[in-house]
């Protein structure tokens, strides 16, 4: 007979808070069933034991100086990521992740008036590579998701780079800027970019270069860019630039450990990011927000989703039992809008019932809905942003002992005859 545990018992066994247990359920890490008494959830002891065993499973020791998650905070090279989201640019943060050097904070009246210290970090688009990626992307069906187009772009520009196997730090930085700019530039336009957006010369006499956020905006929405929208886009990119050794980052590091070139590292990260429990999570939150924003009762929306799927996307994170600071930072930049109100309504309903707090996926979906972006826009923003983090980890891995990720499986199949 199967033995079942209550939420409090599971929390005690795992050494976490009950809210973290619900976060495990929400992210598909721990199955649950409704208590027959109608209150709370029950968990099979075997499933809990399997989760504990998985957490203890031997993995390579990854020493990293890039990102720290501690006491509910997120820090890039010692800098508070939420503070950077309010004051910096994605390019400057990418440079910080890659080199450890901080070039200063944004101080202009708009992103287009950033200081000269940050201007040098802009990522110029290579017209030939962008044209190649656009031609390849044109062959995709109209149903292709934005993330599909990003993966195809990375593969296409890799094939066009005969020096792609150069993994020296300077080459990786140059390649990284090219990859990110080309990924964005190759996406189809949904609106014409404003002529006065991103008109910044990196240095006297240089060509004008827009920011990654300014390039991305007209490819995700037909809505005219506003100062608040531009700032929110920068914040979203910064907040998602890295997150320690997440699943996609581990995949990227494994690829880099084999001395795969930077394009292959990014492709490995994009492959892992495609899962519904990782980068694509915001797309699953989006329809819930659409319904809530249209006036449906948030409790009824959540109830129906729970009945069908058993969990709620956009809520809970094992690393942030007291709430995801990235979500808080992005919500603060959305302002009053039905999308923001719908997200807060869903968050209040879930928090009242189970104590689970929203994560970055809910905030990212609210941002996409706020600015009339498609449901998969959040995943595209996530992918573009996290490319900087994957390359930062690749730089660390290139400097480490090669091919060090070789765990040994514990065979549980039929014994040899």
C-alpha positions in Angstrom: 0.0 0.0 0.0 1.4 3.4 -1.0 2.2 5.7 1.9 1.2 9.4 1.5 2.5 12.5 3.3 0.9 15.9 3.9 2.4 19.1 2.7 3.9 19.9 6.1 5.4 16.5 6.4 7.0 16.8 2.9 8.3 20.3 3.8 9.9 18.9 7.0 11.6 16.0 5.0 12.9 18.4 2.4 13.9 21.1 4.8 11.9 23.8 3.0 8.9 25.9 3.6 5.4 24.6 2.5 5.3 27.3 -0.2 8.4 25.8 -1.7 6.7 22.4 -1.8 3.9 23.9 -3.8 6.6 25.5 -6.1 8.0 22.0 -6.8 4.4 20.9 -7.7 3.9 24.0 -10.0 7.1 23.3 -11.8 6.4 19.6 -12.4 9.1 18.4 -10.0 6.7 16.7 -7.5 3.4 15.0 -8.3 0.5 15.7 -5.9 -3.1 14.6 -5.3 -6.0 16.3 -3.6 -6.7 15.2 -0.1 -9.9 13.2 0.2 -10.9 15.5 3.1 -11.0 18.4 0.6 -8.2 20.4 2.2 -4.6 20.5 1.2 -2.6 18.0 -0.9 -1.1 14.6 -0.4 2.2 13.3 -1.8 3.4 9.8 -2.4 6.4 9.0 -0.1 8.1 7.3 -3.0 7.8 10.5 -5.1 9.3 12.5 -2.3 12.1 10.0 -1.8 12.9 10.2 -5.5 13.1 14.0 -5.4 15.5 13.8 -2.4 17.6 11.2 -4.2 17.7 13.4 -7.3 18.9 16.4 -5.3 21.7 14.3 -3.7 22.8 12.7 -7.0 26.4 13.4 -7.7 27.1 16.2 -10.2 30.3 18.0 -11.2 31.3 20.7 -8.9 30.7 23.9 -10.8 32.5 26.9 -9.4 31.2 30.1 -10.9 31.8 33.8 -10.3 29.0 35.0 -12.5 25.7 34.9 -10.6 24.7 34.5 -7.0 21.3 33.8 -5.6 21.2 34.4 -1.9 18.7 35.5 0.7 16.0 36.1 -1.9 18.3 38.3 -4.0 19.9 37.9 -7.5 23.4 39.3 -8.1 25.5 39.5 -11.3 29.2 39.7 -10.4 28.2 41.2 -7.0 25.7 43.7 -8.5 22.0 43.6 -7.6 20.2 42.5 -10.8 17.0 44.3 -9.8 18.9 47.6 -9.4 20.6 47.0 -12.8 17.2 46.5 -14.3 16.1 50.0 -13.2 19.3 51.8 -14.2 21.3 50.0 -16.9 21.2 48.6 -20.4 21.2 44.9 -21.5 24.5 45.4 -23.4 26.3 46.8 -20.3 25.0 43.9 -18.2 26.1 41.4 -20.8 29.6 43.0 -20.8 29.6 42.7 -17.0 28.7 39.0 -17.2 31.3 38.3 -19.8 34.2 40.3 -18.4 33.4 41.2 -14.8 34.0 44.8 -15.7 31.3 47.4 -14.9 31.2 50.4 -17.2 28.7 52.6 -15.4 24.9 53.2 -15.1 22.4 54.6 -17.5 21.9 58.3 -16.7 20.1 59.8 -19.7 16.5 60.9 -20.1 16.0 57.9 -22.4 17.8 54.7 -23.4 18.8 56.5 -26.6 20.7 59.1 -24.5 22.8 56.7 -22.5 26.3 57.7 -21.4 29.3 57.3 -23.7 30.7 54.7 -21.3 27.8 52.4 -22.2 27.6 53.2 -25.9 30.7 51.2 -26.8 28.9 48.1 -25.6 26.1 48.3 -28.3 25.8 45.2 -30.5 25.9 46.3 -34.2 24.1 44.1 -36.8 26.1 42.5 -39.5 23.9 43.2 -42.6 25.1 40.1 -44.5 24.5 37.7 -41.7 21.1 39.3 -41.0 20.1 38.9 -44.7 21.3 35.3 -44.6 19.2 34.5 -41.5 16.2 36.3 -43.0 16.4 34.2 -46.2 16.6 31.0 -44.2 13.8 32.1 -41.9 11.6 32.9 -44.9 11.5 29.2 -45.6 9.8 28.4 -42.3 6.0 27.9 -42.2 3.9 30.8 -40.9 3.2 28.7 -37.8 6.8 28.7 -36.7 7.3 30.1 -33.2 9.6 32.9 -32.5 11.9 30.5 -30.6 12.0 28.3 -33.7 13.2 31.2 -35.7 15.9 32.0 -33.2 17.3 28.5 -33.3 17.3 28.4 -37.1 19.1 31.8 -37.1 21.9 30.6 -34.8 22.5 27.5 -37.0 22.5 29.5 -40.2 25.0 32.2 -39.0 27.2 29.4 -37.5 27.5 27.8 -40.8 28.6 31.1 -42.4 31.4 31.7 -39.8 34.6 29.8 -40.8 36.3 31.0 -37.6 33.5 29.8 -35.3 35.8 27.4 -33.4 37.9 30.2 -32.0 37.1 30.1 -28.3 39.6 32.8 -27.1 37.8 35.3 -24.8 38.1 38.2 -27.3 36.6 36.0 -30.1 33.8 34.8 -27.9 32.8 38.3 -27.0 32.8 39.4 -30.6 30.9 36.3 -31.6 28.4 36.8 -28.8 27.5 40.4 -29.9 27.0 39.1 -33.4 24.8 36.2 -32.4 22.5 38.3 -30.2 22.2 41.1 -32.7 21.5 38.7 -35.6 19.0 36.6 -33.6 16.9 39.8 -33.1 17.4 41.4 -36.5 16.3 38.3 -38.4 12.9 38.2 -36.7 10.1 39.5 -38.9 9.0 43.1 -38.2 5.5 43.7 -36.9 5.8 47.4 -37.1 8.2 50.0 -38.5 10.9 51.1 -36.0 10.7 54.8 -35.1 13.4 56.8 -36.7 14.4 58.6 -33.5 14.8 55.3 -31.4 18.2 54.0 -30.9 20.0 56.7 -32.9 23.2 56.7 -30.9 26.8 56.8 -32.3 29.0 54.5 -30.2 31.9 56.9 -30.8 32.5 60.0 -33.0 32.2 59.0 -36.6 30.9 55.5 -36.0 27.7 54.1 -37.4 24.5 54.6 -35.5 23.6 51.4 -33.5 20.3 50.8 -31.6 20.1 48.8 -28.4 19.1 45.1 -28.5 15.8 46.1 -26.8 15.1 48.7 -29.5 15.8 46.2 -32.2 13.5 43.6 -30.5 10.5 45.9 -29.8 9.1 46.3 -33.4 9.6 42.5 -34.0 7.3 41.7 -31.1 4.5 44.2 -31.3 2.8 46.7 -33.6 2.4 49.1 -30.7 4.5 52.2 -30.9 7.4 52.2 -28.4 7.1 54.4 -25.4 9.6 55.4 -22.8 8.0 53.2 -20.2 7.8 50.3 -22.6 11.5 50.7 -23.6 12.5 50.7 -20.0 10.4 47.6 -19.2 12.0 45.8 -22.2 15.5 46.6 -21.0 14.5 45.4 -17.5 13.1 42.2 -18.8 16.3 41.5 -20.8 18.5 42.3 -17.8 16.5 40.3 -15.3 16.6 37.2 -17.5 20.3 37.5 -18.6 21.4 34.8 -16.2 20.2 32.6 -13.3 23.0 30.5 -12.0 23.1 26.9 -13.2 19.6 26.6 -14.6 18.8 23.7 -16.9 19.6 25.5 -20.1 22.8 26.9 -18.6 24.0 23.5 -17.6 23.3 22.3 -21.1 25.4 25.2 -22.4 28.2 24.5 -20.0 28.3 20.8 -21.0 28.6 21.8 -24.7 31.3 24.3 -23.9 33.2 21.6 -21.9 33.6 19.6 -25.1 35.0 22.8 -26.7 32.0 23.3 -28.8 32.0 26.7 -30.5 29.9 29.6 -29.1 27.1 29.1 -31.7 26.8 25.4 -30.6 26.8 26.5 -26.9 23.9 28.8 -27.6 22.1 26.1 -29.6 22.4 23.8 -26.6 20.9 26.4 -24.3 18.1 27.1 -26.7 17.2 23.4 -26.9 16.9 23.1 -23.1 15.1 26.4 -22.9 12.3 25.2 -25.2 10.7 23.1 -22.4 7.3 24.2 -21.0 8.9 24.1 -17.5 11.7 26.6 -18.5 11.7 29.3 -21.1 8.3 28.5 -22.6 6.5 28.8 -19.2 5.3 32.3 -19.8 3.4 31.2 -22.9 1.3 28.9 -20.7 0.5 31.8 -18.4 -0.5 34.2 -21.2 -4.0 32.7 -21.9 -4.9 32.8 -18.2 -4.1 36.5 -18.1 -6.1 37.1 -21.3 -9.2 35.6 -19.6 -8.6 37.5 -16.4 -8.0 40.8 -18.2 -11.3 40.3 -20.1 -13.2 40.3 -16.8 -13.4 36.6 -15.8 -13.1 35.8 -12.1 -9.5 35.0 -11.3 -10.5 32.3 -8.9 -12.7 30.6 -11.6 -9.8 30.8 -14.1 -7.4 29.2 -11.7 -9.9 26.6 -10.6 -10.5 25.4 -14.1 -6.8 25.3 -14.9 -6.1 23.3 -11.7 -8.8 20.8 -12.6 -7.3 20.2 -16.1 -3.5 20.4 -15.4 -3.0 20.1 -11.6 -0.7 23.0 -11.4 -0.5 26.7 -12.2 2.3 28.1 -14.4 3.8 31.4 -13.4 3.9 30.8 -9.6 6.5 29.6 -7.2 10.3 29.1 -7.5 12.3 26.7 -5.3 15.2 29.3 -5.1 12.8 32.1 -3.9 10.5 30.8 -1.2 9.7 34.4 -0.2 9.0 35.6 -3.8 10.9 36.0 -7.1 12.6 39.5 -7.0 12.7 39.5 -10.8 8.9 39.4 -10.9 8.6 42.2 -8.4 11.0 44.4 -10.3 9.3 43.9 -13.7 5.7 44.3 -12.3 6.8 47.7 -10.9 7.6 48.9 -14.4 4.3 47.9 -16.0 2.1 50.6 -14.6 -1.7 50.6 -14.4 -3.2 48.4 -17.2 -5.7 45.5 -17.4 -2.8 43.1 -18.0 -1.1 44.2 -14.8 -4.4 44.1 -12.8 -5.2 40.6 -14.2 -1.8 39.4 -13.1 -2.2 40.9 -9.6 -5.7 39.3 -9.4 -4.3 35.9 -10.2 -1.5 36.4 -7.8 -3.8 37.4 -4.9 -6.0 34.4 -5.6 -3.2 31.9 -5.6 -1.4 33.5 -2.6 -4.6 33.5 -0.5 -5.2 29.8 -1.2 -1.7 28.3 -1.1 0.8 31.0 -0.2 2.6 30.6 -3.5 4.0 33.8 -4.9 4.4 34.8 -8.6 7.6 34.2 -10.5 9.2 35.9 -13.5 7.1 33.9 -15.9 3.9 35.6 -14.7 5.5 39.0 -14.9 6.9 38.3 -18.4 3.5 37.2 -19.7 1.9 40.3 -18.2 4.6 42.4 -20.0 3.8 40.7 -23.3 0.0 41.2 -22.9 0.5 44.8 -21.7 2.2 45.8 -25.0 0.1 43.6 -27.4 2.8 41.0 -28.0 2.0 37.4 -29.0 1.9 34.7 -26.5 5.3 33.4 -27.3 7.0 36.8 -27.0 8.1 36.0 -23.5 10.0 33.0 -24.6 11.7 35.0 -27.3 12.7 37.7 -24.8 13.9 35.0 -22.4 16.0 33.3 -25.2 17.7 36.5 -26.4 18.4 37.7 -22.8 19.8 34.4 -21.6 22.2 34.1 -24.5 24.4 36.5 -22.7 24.4 34.3 -19.6 25.1 31.1 -21.6 28.2 32.7 -23.2 29.4 34.0 -19.9 29.3 30.4 -18.6 30.9 29.2 -21.7 33.8 31.5 -21.1 34.2 30.0 -17.6 34.0 26.5 -19.0 36.5 27.2 -21.8 39.0 28.1 -19.1 38.3 24.9 -17.2 39.4 21.2 -17.6 37.8 20.0 -20.9 35.1 17.2 -21.0 34.6 17.1 -17.3 30.9 16.4 -17.4 30.8 12.6 -17.6 28.4 11.2 -15.0 27.9 7.4 -14.8 24.5 6.0 -15.1 23.1 3.4 -12.6 21.9 0.6 -14.8 18.5 -0.7 -13.8 17.6 -2.8 -16.8 17.7 -6.5 -17.7 21.0 -8.1 -16.6 23.2 -9.6 -19.4 22.5 -13.1 -20.4 
